[in-house]
Amino acid sequence: MTDVLRELDAVDREVDSIGVESGGARVVRLSRDYDSPIDEVWDALTNAERISRWFLPISGDLHLGGHYQLEGNAGGDILECDEPNRFRVTWFFGEVKPGDLSDLEVRLTAIDAGTTHFEMVHTATVPEEMWAQYGPGAVGVGWDGAVLGLTLHLRGEKLDDPNAWMVSPEARAFYLASSEKWRDANVAAGADPTAAATQMKNSTEFYVPASVG
């Protein structure tokens, strides 16, 4: 079985911003290589039946111009699609207010016939009070969990009981390590180390409260 903590080391993380001082957006990027052909990775990311196996059940019209909805989670519109290299969608959970931005782009690049470079970029307007409390871990930690699910799926593996795993010591170790890595990416992007440490603690408690495990 895959060592889930080691998988965190296979992911590169970056934090950026676009005109935050004038109401702009925050950006988180995750990238890694997969030992799978580009068409296989594309299918895992865009085939509704497969998405439900490694992420969440999904409904809607999964074509350019269509709308999708993940069960109990985000939904949005499919804005761009360049099979098998790139797609871009809006990504909203809950009520959308005028001026809100939440844009998810996935890019795939074939390194060779059996290896694919995966990159995910999430750009969103984030209330300053929320960013101050959680930093990039608010979404970054969740995306680490999704990338782990995709990794296991591409290897023909899966968690026996995802709900039980979420309250396990292994899950707590995974999400703590993920929070630490997003703290490091945040500091590398210029964040104050003390503030980033507080954000890391809050993000960890959000995903796996201290009473769990």
N, C-alpha and C positions, 0 to 999 in steps of 0.2 A: 504493500500500500504506500502511496505517495507520502513523503514527509512534508506536511503542510507548512511547517515553519521554514523549511528550506526553499519552498516555492516562493515565499516572500522575497527571497534574495534574488530570484530570477527576474523580478519586475523593477524597471526603472521608473522613478516618480519625479515629477516636476510641478512646481506651483508658480503661477504667474497672475498678472492682473492686467486689465484693460481700462484705463481711465477711471479708476476707482474714486479718485477725488471728486470727479464730476458725475458720480452715479453710475460708473461703469461696472464691469463684470470681473469675477474671479475665474481662474482657469486651473484645472487639475489635469495632468497628463499621466497616463500609465502606458508602458510599453514592455514587450518581452518577445522572445522568439519561441515558436512552437515547432516541434518535430512532426509536422503534418503539412501536406500539400495545401496550397492556397485555396483550392476549390473545396477542400474538406473543412477548412476553418470557416470559409464563407458560409457554407451550408449549415454548420453548427450555429452560426450567428443569425441566420435569416430564415431557417426552416422552423415553422411554428411548433411542430411536434418535437423537434430536438431542443428548442429553447425551453420548453416545459420540463425537459429532463435535467438540465443543468442550471436553470435559473428559476423562472416562474411560468405558470400557464399564461398564454398570450392569446388575445383575440383581435379581430379586426381585419382590415384589408392590407396585407403586408406587401404592398406594391407602391411605386412612386406615386405620390399624391394621396395615398391612403392614410388611414388613421389606425393606430394600434392602442391596445390597453393591456397592461400587465396586471394580473389578478392581485388586488390589494396593494397596488403600487402605482408607478407612473404610467402615463399615457402620452400620446402626442401624434404629430403628423410626420410623415415620411417626406422629407424635403428634397433629398438628392440620393441617387443610386447609380453607381458605376460598378456593376458586377464584373469580377470578384474583388475589386480594389478598394471600394469606399462607399459608405453610406452616411447620411446625416439626417437626424431626426430632432424634433423638439422633444423635451423631456420635462413633464410637469406632473407634480403630485399635489392634489388638492386644488383649491381655488386659484385661478390665474388672474392677476391684477394687470391693468394697463401698464405697459412699459416693462413688464417682467420678461426676462430672457433666461432660457435654459435650453441649451443646444448641445447635443451629443453627436460627435463624429467618430467613426471607426474607420481606420485605414489599414489595409493589408498590403504587404509587399512580399513577393516571392523571392526568397534568398537563393534557393535552388529548387529542384523538382520536388523535394520532400521537406523543405523548411520554409516557414512563413514568419515574417515580422509583423506583429500585431501592435497597433497603437490606438489608444482611446483618448479623446480630448473632450472634457466636459466644461463648458463655458456657461456661467450663470450669474445673474444679479443676486447678491446675497446681502440681506440687511446687516448693517455694520455691527449691531449688537449680537447677531448670531455668529458672525465671523469672529468677533472678539471672544466669544465663549468657546467655540469649537474649532475655528480655523479650518484648514483643508480636510481634516479628518472627518468632518460631518458627512461628506460624500466620498472622500477617498478611501476610508476604511470599508465602507459598503462596497465600493468597486473592487477592492482587494478580495472580498469574499466572492464577488461575481466572477472575477478572473480565476480564482481557485476552482470554482464550479466548472468553468469552461476547460481548465487544465485537466481536471479529473475526467471530464466527459471525453475529451480528445484522446485520452489514454485508455478509454474503455472502463474507467473506474467510477464509483460514486459512493457517497456517504450512505451507509446502511439505513440510518434514521437521522435525517437532517435536523429535526426538532430536538432529538436527544443530544445530538452533537453540539448544538448551539448552547447548551447549558453544561457542557463538559469542560474539564480543566484544559483539554487541548484547544478548545475553541477560545477560551479566555486567553491562553498563551498566544494564540494566533492573532486575536484582535488587539491585544496589548502590543505585540511586536509590530503590527500594522500601524497602530497609532504612533509608535516611536519613529517609524520610518517616515510617516507624514510630518511629524515634528521636525525631523532632520531636513526634509525637503523644504519645509517652510522656512527654517533658519537659513538654509542655503540660498533661498530667494530673498533674504534680507529681513526676515521677521526678528523681533526681539526674542532672544532665547528664553527669557523668563515667561513672557506671554505665551510663547509656543509650547512651553512645558505645561502651562495651565490648560491650554487648549487640548493638548494630548491627553491629559488626565480626564477632562470632561468628555472627550470623544470615546475614550475607553469605557467610561462609566455608562455612556449612552448605549453602547453596543452590548456590553457585558457588565451589568451592575456588580458591585463588590460582593453582594450577598450570594452571587451565583458561583458555583464551582468550589 
